């Protein structure tokens, strides 16, 4: 049995017993792990504030290769993201990114770049104002690239021509779009040129800039549908994110 120290973000947690919780944690050094936090629900828990979803923590745990659940020993809170937790929309968007990681990332596969991105994302969601869903779109777009299935937003998959202002037809299975001419023959989800401009812009923008977007409702609906279709096509057993259903339900 090894004693490991690392940094992590709590993706979600659920009750194990009257006083204990199981946590799914995405760590910098060891990828996604599951740990038992014994006594976490007790009135004098040493883990107070560190076992809630979205918490950014330093942690020490006992790791045994022959078991799926490891034992949490110590935690220190680095950032509890208080402003996120005090707002329903921010909470839903923060949890949406964590839910996506929890469903899409395999256990114990380290990805420091992805860890840094979820930390930056939650920090931005905690501090930024404006159109916060734009920050989620940034996270989703860059997450796709880090997982190895980055789509092509700017050129037709068939003829290679620029999609431009005319938009195109989205084919999630093929990882991109067809121009209007090619799409008229093969079909696909019709996407406006302004939608593609936003997605292409997000690839090169800074995360902190994403909240400056102010898309009309029609473009928001297209981008939401594109990401949902893409994840459900390329991630096994993927379903719509429950956290986003909450966000849409409150008028996001």
N, C-alpha and C positions, 0 to 999 in steps of 0.2 A: 504494500500500500504506500502510495506517494502522498506527500503533503504539498499542494500546489498553490501558488499565489498568483493572482491575475486581476485584470480589470474586466468588468462586465456590465451589460445592460440587461435588466430584467424584462423579458419579453412578455411573460404572463406567469400567473401562479394560481394554484388551486389547493383546496383544503385536503390534507391527508388524514388528519385526525382532529380531535378536539383542540389541540394546541399546535399542531405542526402543519407546514405547507410544503408542497412540491413547487419548485421554480424552474422555468425554462429560461436559461441565461445565455446570451450571446457574448462570448468572451474574446478578448483580443488575441490570446495566445493558444486557445484550445478549441475555438469555434463554439458551436452550440452544445450546451451540456444541460443535464437535469440534475438538480440537487435537492436534498431534503433539508429543510430548515426546521430542526427540532425546537419546539417551544416558541416558534415565531408568532403564534397567536396568543401567547400568554401575556398577562398584564405587565410583567417585568422582563419582557423579551430583550435579549441583547441585540436582536436584529431590527429593532424598532426603526421604521423609516427606510429600511434597506431591502424589504422583500415585496414592495409594491411594483406593479408594472410601470415602466418608464424610468425607474431608478437607475442611476449610473453609480456604480459602486466599485470599491476595491474589495477583494474577497480572498479568503483562504479556505480551501476545502480538501477533504480526504478523497483521493482518487484510487479506485480499485478496478482494474481492467476487466474483471470477471462480472461486474454488475453494471446495469444501466443507470441506476440512481446513485449519485455520489452524495457525500455528507458535508454539508456546509458547516464550517467551524467559526469563522470570524468575518465580519463585514465592517466597512467604513463608507459612509455616504459621501460621494463626490458631488453629486447634483441630484436633487429630488425633483427638479423642474416644477417648482411650486406654481408658477404662472400657468403652465399647461393644465395642471390638476385643478386649478380654480376656474376653468372655462370649459364648457362642454364641447365646443367645436374644436378647440386646441387638443383636448384629451382624445377625441375621436380620431383626429388626424395623426396624433402621435401614436396611438394604439394601432392605427391602420398599417403604419410602417413596421411596427413590431410584429403584428399579425402576419404580414407578408414574409418577414424573415423567418418566423417560427414555422410557417408552412412550407417555405421553398428551400431553406438551407438544410443540408444534411448534417447529422450530428457529428461533432468532433472533427470538422474540417476547418482549420484556421484560415481566416481571411482578414488580415489586419486592415486592409484598405476599406473593406466593407464595414468593419467595426468603426473605423474613424468616420465613415460617412454617416452611420446611424447616430453617433455621438454628436456630430455637427448638425445633423437634421433636428434632433431633439433640442439642442441648444438654440438653434434658429427658431424653432417653433415656440420656444419659451420666451424669446426676446422680440421677434419680429411682429409687425403689424401689417395690415393690408389684406391682400388676397392670399391667405395662408395655404389654400389648396394648391397654389402654384408651387409651393415648396415640396408638397407630396409628389406632384408631377415630376419635379426635378429628381427627387429620390427614386421614384419608380423608373424613370428613364435611365438613370445611371446604374441602378440595380440590375436592369436588364443587361447592360453591357458587361458588368462585373460577373454575371452568371454565364456569359458566353453566348448569348443569343440576341445581340444588338440588331435591331431592324434597320433597314435603309429608308430614311424619310424623304430623301431629295431626288432620287432617280428611279425610273421605271425598272422593275425587275426583268421585263421582257426585252425591251428595245434599248434600255440604258439612257433614254432621253430624260431631260430635266422635267420634273413634275410641275414646277413653277406655280403661278397663281391659279392655274386651272384645277389644281387638286388631283385626286386620283381615286383608285379603288384599293382598299386595304385587304391584304391576304395574310392573316396571322400565321397560317401554316407555313407559308413561304418566307416569312420574315421581312415583309415590306409591302410596297404598293405598285400598282400598274398605272400608267398614264391613262388619260381619258380614252384614247384610241384603242390601246390594248385591252383596257378594262371593259370596253363596250363589247368585246368578243368573249372575254373570260369571266367577267363579273367580279364580285367582291363588295365590300362595304364602302359606299360612296363617302369620300372625305373631302371637305373644302380646302382650298389652298391656304386660307388663313390658319386653319388648324395645323397644317404641316409647317407653316412658318413658326408657330409657337413651339412645336416639338423640336424643330431644327435649332431654334434659338436657345432652348433649354440645354441642348448638348454642349454649348460653349459658354453659357452664362455662369455666373457665380450663384451658389445656393441662396445667398442673402438677397440677390436681385429678383428671385422668382416671385416674391410676394408683391412685386410691382405690377404684375400682369392684371389686366382688367377685361377678361374675355366676356363676350355676350353669352347668353344662356345656350344658344345653339352650338357654339364651339365647345363650351364646357361639356355638354352632353356627348359630343363626338369624341373628345379626348378621354373622357371616363369610359366610354364603351370600348375604345381602342385598347386601353390598358387592360381592362377586364378580359376582353377576348384574347389578348396576347398571353396573359398569365395563365388563363384557363387552357390555352392550347399547348403551352410549353412546360407547364408544371403539373406533374401527375397528381390527380385527385384534387386539384385546386378548385375552390368554389369562391363565389363573391365574398369579399371581406365584410364581416359582420360590423366592424367598426365604421366602415364607410356607409353602411345602411343607416347607422345612427346619425352620422354627419348629414346625409341627404335628408333624413327624417326631420331634422331641426332647421331645414331650409338652407343648408350649405350649398 
